[in-house]
């Protein structure tokens, strides 16, 4: 259990010393999105990112409000795209990059 002194110290850090959480990161494994057909792989990637991370900002804001400590950045991290796109015959991963950008 937290002591009153610890609680007061935390309040002071938030109010006077601008304590915040710099970044909250959600990791998403895209390995199961790999497919020989690049269009199918990109469709799987887009769907997985947009469905899994659709509430990341809302949840981050809710946590910041609940704990009283601002969260500056909310972001996602994904499997290196070369591991996912490597299953397709494509040598140019530009369309995969555009898919990731669209999902963001």
CNS distance restraints for C-alpha pairs under 8 A (distance, minus, plus):
assign (resid   2 and name CA) (resid   6 and name CA) 6.19 0.50 0.50
assign (resid   2 and name CA) (resid   7 and name CA) 6.78 0.50 0.50
assign (resid   3 and name CA) (resid   7 and name CA) 6.43 0.50 0.50
assign (resid   4 and name CA) (resid   8 and name CA) 6.13 0.50 0.50
assign (resid   5 and name CA) (resid   9 and name CA) 6.07 0.50 0.50
assign (resid   6 and name CA) (resid  10 and name CA) 6.24 0.50 0.50
assign (resid   7 and name CA) (resid  11 and name CA) 6.28 0.50 0.50
assign (resid   8 and name CA) (resid  12 and name CA) 6.16 0.50 0.50
assign (resid   9 and name CA) (resid  13 and name CA) 6.22 0.50 0.50
assign (resid  10 and name CA) (resid  14 and name CA) 6.28 0.50 0.50
assign (resid  11 and name CA) (resid  15 and name CA) 6.08 0.50 0.50
assign (resid  12 and name CA) (resid  16 and name CA) 5.46 0.50 0.50
assign (resid  12 and name CA) (resid  17 and name CA) 6.92 0.50 0.50
assign (resid  13 and name CA) (resid  17 and name CA) 4.71 0.50 0.50
assign (resid  13 and name CA) (resid  18 and name CA) 6.21 0.50 0.50
assign (resid  13 and name CA) (resid  19 and name CA) 5.31 0.50 0.50
assign (resid  14 and name CA) (resid  18 and name CA) 4.96 0.50 0.50
assign (resid  14 and name CA) (resid  19 and name CA) 4.43 0.50 0.50
assign (resid  14 and name CA) (resid  20 and name CA) 6.87 0.50 0.50
assign (resid  14 and name CA) (resid  69 and name CA) 6.58 0.50 0.50
assign (resid  15 and name CA) (resid  19 and name CA) 7.45 0.50 0.50
assign (resid  19 and name CA) (resid  69 and name CA) 7.06 0.50 0.50
assign (resid  19 and name CA) (resid  70 and name CA) 7.75 0.50 0.50
assign (resid  20 and name CA) (resid  69 and name CA) 5.55 0.50 0.50
assign (resid  20 and name CA) (resid  70 and name CA) 4.99 0.50 0.50
assign (resid  20 and name CA) (resid  71 and name CA) 5.94 0.50 0.50
assign (resid  20 and name CA) (resid  72 and name CA) 7.03 0.50 0.50
assign (resid  21 and name CA) (resid  69 and name CA) 6.88 0.50 0.50
assign (resid  21 and name CA) (resid  70 and name CA) 6.13 0.50 0.50
assign (resid  21 and name CA) (resid  71 and name CA) 4.68 0.50 0.50
assign (resid  21 and name CA) (resid  72 and name CA) 6.24 0.50 0.50
assign (resid  22 and name CA) (resid  71 and name CA) 6.00 0.50 0.50
assign (resid  22 and name CA) (resid  72 and name CA) 5.14 0.50 0.50
assign (resid  22 and name CA) (resid  73 and name CA) 6.15 0.50 0.50
assign (resid  23 and name CA) (resid  71 and name CA) 6.35 0.50 0.50
assign (resid  23 and name CA) (resid  72 and name CA) 5.97 0.50 0.50
assign (resid  23 and name CA) (resid  73 and name CA) 4.56 0.50 0.50
assign (resid  23 and name CA) (resid  74 and name CA) 5.77 0.50 0.50
assign (resid  23 and name CA) (resid  75 and name CA) 7.31 0.50 0.50
assign (resid  24 and name CA) (resid  60 and name CA) 7.39 0.50 0.50
assign (resid  24 and name CA) (resid  71 and name CA) 7.22 0.50 0.50
assign (resid  24 and name CA) (resid  73 and name CA) 6.33 0.50 0.50
assign (resid  24 and name CA) (resid  74 and name CA) 5.01 0.50 0.50
assign (resid  24 and name CA) (resid  75 and name CA) 6.37 0.50 0.50
assign (resid  25 and name CA) (resid  74 and name CA) 6.07 0.50 0.50
assign (resid  25 and name CA) (resid  75 and name CA) 4.92 0.50 0.50
assign (resid  25 and name CA) (resid  76 and name CA) 5.25 0.50 0.50
assign (resid  25 and name CA) (resid  77 and name CA) 6.70 0.50 0.50
assign (resid  26 and name CA) (resid  53 and name CA) 7.59 0.50 0.50
assign (resid  26 and name CA) (resid  56 and name CA) 7.76 0.50 0.50
assign (resid  26 and name CA) (resid  75 and name CA) 6.36 0.50 0.50
assign (resid  26 and name CA) (resid  76 and name CA) 4.63 0.50 0.50
assign (resid  26 and name CA) (resid  77 and name CA) 6.16 0.50 0.50
assign (resid  27 and name CA) (resid  76 and name CA) 5.72 0.50 0.50
assign (resid  27 and name CA) (resid  77 and name CA) 4.75 0.50 0.50
assign (resid  27 and name CA) (resid  78 and name CA) 5.84 0.50 0.50
assign (resid  28 and name CA) (resid  49 and name CA) 7.27 0.50 0.50
assign (resid  28 and name CA) (resid  52 and name CA) 7.92 0.50 0.50
assign (resid  28 and name CA) (resid  76 and name CA) 7.13 0.50 0.50
assign (resid  28 and name CA) (resid  77 and name CA) 6.18 0.50 0.50
assign (resid  28 and name CA) (resid  78 and name CA) 4.91 0.50 0.50
assign (resid  28 and name CA) (resid  79 and name CA) 6.81 0.50 0.50
assign (resid  29 and name CA) (resid  78 and name CA) 5.89 0.50 0.50
assign (resid  29 and name CA) (resid  79 and name CA) 5.37 0.50 0.50
assign (resid  30 and name CA) (resid  34 and name CA) 7.36 0.50 0.50
assign (resid  30 and name CA) (resid  45 and name CA) 6.61 0.50 0.50
assign (resid  30 and name CA) (resid  48 and name CA) 7.79 0.50 0.50
assign (resid  30 and name CA) (resid  78 and name CA) 6.53 0.50 0.50
assign (resid  30 and name CA) (resid  79 and name CA) 5.50 0.50 0.50
assign (resid  30 and name CA) (resid  84 and name CA) 6.77 0.50 0.50
assign (resid  31 and name CA) (resid  79 and name CA) 6.91 0.50 0.50
assign (resid  31 and name CA) (resid  83 and name CA) 7.21 0.50 0.50
assign (resid  31 and name CA) (resid  84 and name CA) 5.65 0.50 0.50
assign (resid  33 and name CA) (resid  41 and name CA) 5.40 0.50 0.50
assign (resid  33 and name CA) (resid  42 and name CA) 7.74 0.50 0.50
assign (resid  33 and name CA) (resid  44 and name CA) 5.32 0.50 0.50
assign (resid  33 and name CA) (resid  45 and name CA) 5.78 0.50 0.50
assign (resid  33 and name CA) (resid  84 and name CA) 6.78 0.50 0.50
assign (resid  34 and name CA) (resid  41 and name CA) 5.37 0.50 0.50
assign (resid  34 and name CA) (resid  84 and name CA) 4.78 0.50 0.50
assign (resid  34 and name CA) (resid  85 and name CA) 6.44 0.50 0.50
assign (resid  34 and name CA) (resid  86 and name CA) 7.97 0.50 0.50
assign (resid  34 and name CA) (resid  87 and name CA) 6.11 0.50 0.50
assign (resid  34 and name CA) (resid  88 and name CA) 7.77 0.50 0.50
assign (resid  35 and name CA) (resid  40 and name CA) 6.52 0.50 0.50
assign (resid  35 and name CA) (resid  41 and name CA) 5.01 0.50 0.50
assign (resid  35 and name CA) (resid  84 and name CA) 7.78 0.50 0.50
assign (resid  35 and name CA) (resid  85 and name CA) 7.75 0.50 0.50
assign (resid  35 and name CA) (resid  87 and name CA) 5.95 0.50 0.50
assign (resid  35 and name CA) (resid  88 and name CA) 6.24 0.50 0.50
assign (resid  36 and name CA) (resid  41 and name CA) 7.57 0.50 0.50
assign (resid  36 and name CA) (resid  87 and name CA) 5.43 0.50 0.50
assign (resid  36 and name CA) (resid  88 and name CA) 4.27 0.50 0.50
assign (resid  36 and name CA) (resid  89 and name CA) 6.86 0.50 0.50
assign (resid  37 and name CA) (resid  41 and name CA) 6.35 0.50 0.50
assign (resid  37 and name CA) (resid  88 and name CA) 5.89 0.50 0.50
assign (resid  37 and name CA) (resid  89 and name CA) 7.88 0.50 0.50
assign (resid  38 and name CA) (resid  42 and name CA) 6.05 0.50 0.50
assign (resid  38 and name CA) (resid  85 and name CA) 7.20 0.50 0.50
assign (resid  38 and name CA) (resid  88 and name CA) 5.70 0.50 0.50
assign (resid  38 and name CA) (resid  89 and name CA) 7.87 0.50 0.50
assign (resid  38 and name CA) (resid  90 and name CA) 7.25 0.50 0.50
assign (resid  39 and name CA) (resid  43 and name CA) 6.16 0.50 0.50
assign (resid  40 and name CA) (resid  44 and name CA) 6.20 0.50 0.50
assign (resid  41 and name CA) (resid  45 and name CA) 6.14 0.50 0.50
assign (resid  41 and name CA) (resid  84 and name CA) 7.93 0.50 0.50
assign (resid  41 and name CA) (resid  85 and name CA) 7.61 0.50 0.50
assign (resid  42 and name CA) (resid  46 and name CA) 6.08 0.50 0.50
assign (resid  42 and name CA) (resid  95 and name CA) 7.97 0.50 0.50
assign (resid  42 and name CA) (resid  96 and name CA) 6.22 0.50 0.50
assign (resid  42 and name CA) (resid  99 and name CA) 6.21 0.50 0.50
assign (resid  43 and name CA) (resid  47 and name CA) 6.15 0.50 0.50
assign (resid  44 and name CA) (resid  48 and name CA) 6.01 0.50 0.50
assign (resid  45 and name CA) (resid  49 and name CA) 6.16 0.50 0.50
assign (resid  45 and name CA) (resid  99 and name CA) 7.59 0.50 0.50
assign (resid  45 and name CA) (resid 100 and name CA) 7.58 0.50 0.50
assign (resid  46 and name CA) (resid  50 and name CA) 6.05 0.50 0.50
assign (resid  46 and name CA) (resid  99 and name CA) 6.37 0.50 0.50
assign (resid  46 and name CA) (resid 100 and name CA) 6.86 0.50 0.50
assign (resid  46 and name CA) (resid 102 and name CA) 7.72 0.50 0.50
assign (resid  46 and name CA) (resid 103 and name CA) 5.46 0.50 0.50
assign (resid  47 and name CA) (resid  51 and name CA) 5.85 0.50 0.50
assign (resid  48 and name CA) (resid  52 and name CA) 5.87 0.50 0.50
assign (resid  49 and name CA) (resid  53 and name CA) 5.74 0.50 0.50
assign (resid  49 and name CA) (resid  54 and name CA) 7.76 0.50 0.50
assign (resid  49 and name CA) (resid 103 and name CA) 6.38 0.50 0.50
assign (resid  49 and name CA) (resid 104 and name CA) 7.96 0.50 0.50
assign (resid  50 and name CA) (resid  54 and name CA) 5.40 0.50 0.50
assign (resid  50 and name CA) (resid 103 and name CA) 5.93 0.50 0.50
assign (resid  50 and name CA) (resid 104 and name CA) 7.78 0.50 0.50
assign (resid  53 and name CA) (resid  76 and name CA) 7.48 0.50 0.50
assign (resid  55 and name CA) (resid  59 and name CA) 5.95 0.50 0.50
assign (resid  56 and name CA) (resid  60 and name CA) 5.95 0.50 0.50
assign (resid  56 and name CA) (resid  74 and name CA) 6.78 0.50 0.50
assign (resid  56 and name CA) (resid  75 and name CA) 7.70 0.50 0.50
assign (resid  57 and name CA) (resid  61 and name CA) 6.08 0.50 0.50
assign (resid  57 and name CA) (resid  74 and name CA) 6.13 0.50 0.50
assign (resid  58 and name CA) (resid  62 and name CA) 6.09 0.50 0.50
assign (resid  59 and name CA) (resid  63 and name CA) 6.13 0.50 0.50
assign (resid  60 and name CA) (resid  64 and name CA) 6.18 0.50 0.50
assign (resid  60 and name CA) (resid  71 and name CA) 6.84 0.50 0.50
assign (resid  60 and name CA) (resid  74 and name CA) 6.68 0.50 0.50
assign (resid  61 and name CA) (resid  65 and name CA) 6.15 0.50 0.50
assign (resid  61 and name CA) (resid  70 and name CA) 7.95 0.50 0.50
assign (resid  61 and name CA) (resid  71 and name CA) 7.18 0.50 0.50
assign (resid  62 and name CA) (resid  66 and name CA) 6.02 0.50 0.50
assign (resid  63 and name CA) (resid  67 and name CA) 6.06 0.50 0.50
assign (resid  63 and name CA) (resid  68 and name CA) 8.00 0.50 0.50
assign (resid  64 and name CA) (resid  68 and name CA) 5.45 0.50 0.50
assign (resid  64 and name CA) (resid  69 and name CA) 5.09 0.50 0.50
assign (resid  64 and name CA) (resid  70 and name CA) 5.08 0.50 0.50
assign (resid  64 and name CA) (resid  71 and name CA) 5.86 0.50 0.50
assign (resid  65 and name CA) (resid  69 and name CA) 6.98 0.50 0.50
assign (resid  65 and name CA) (resid  70 and name CA) 7.49 0.50 0.50
assign (resid  79 and name CA) (resid  83 and name CA) 7.31 0.50 0.50
assign (resid  79 and name CA) (resid  84 and name CA) 7.61 0.50 0.50
assign (resid  80 and name CA) (resid  84 and name CA) 7.18 0.50 0.50
assign (resid  81 and name CA) (resid  85 and name CA) 5.83 0.50 0.50
assign (resid  81 and name CA) (resid  96 and name CA) 7.49 0.50 0.50
assign (resid  82 and name CA) (resid  86 and name CA) 5.47 0.50 0.50
assign (resid  82 and name CA) (resid  93 and name CA) 7.98 0.50 0.50
assign (resid  83 and name CA) (resid  87 and name CA) 7.54 0.50 0.50
assign (resid  85 and name CA) (resid  90 and name CA) 7.62 0.50 0.50
assign (resid  85 and name CA) (resid  93 and name CA) 7.04 0.50 0.50
assign (resid  85 and name CA) (resid  96 and name CA) 7.30 0.50 0.50
assign (resid  86 and name CA) (resid  90 and name CA) 7.80 0.50 0.50
assign (resid  93 and name CA) (resid  97 and name CA) 6.37 0.50 0.50
assign (resid  94 and name CA) (resid  98 and name CA) 6.21 0.50 0.50
assign (resid  95 and name CA) (resid  99 and name CA) 6.12 0.50 0.50
assign (resid  96 and name CA) (resid 100 and name CA) 6.31 0.50 0.50
assign (resid  97 and name CA) (resid 101 and name CA) 6.19 0.50 0.50
assign (resid  98 and name CA) (resid 102 and name CA) 6.07 0.50 0.50
assign (resid  99 and name CA) (resid 103 and name CA) 6.20 0.50 0.50
assign (resid 100 and name CA) (resid 104 and name CA) 6.23 0.50 0.50
